[in-house]
Amino acid sequence: MPKPSPTTPASPDAPQAAPLPASYEAGLQELEQLVAELESGQLPLDQLLGSYQRGAALLAFCRERLQAVEDQIKVLDANGLRAWTAE
């Protein structure tokens, strides 16, 4: 029996990929919830794989958002931001 190729479309029963969250905070909250579910050990194998894949996507999303903010802070720091002092 031939192995299915990696480009084989998903089965009709497979859930569609959920859209990425609107904010870092929403992504982090969903990721924390997924981690708790994964750590519980109560998910069936099929759902476990889907949750892991969603978690990987959320982790990449959160990392990208953090990197974007860090890059913006570097630009601001390079333009001579100084610590605020009360007069």
Secondary structure, DSSP 8 states (H G I E B T S, - for coil): -----TTS---TTS-------SSHHHHHHHHHHHHHHHHHT-S-HHHHHHHHHHHHHHHHHHHHHHHHHHHHHHHHHHTT-------
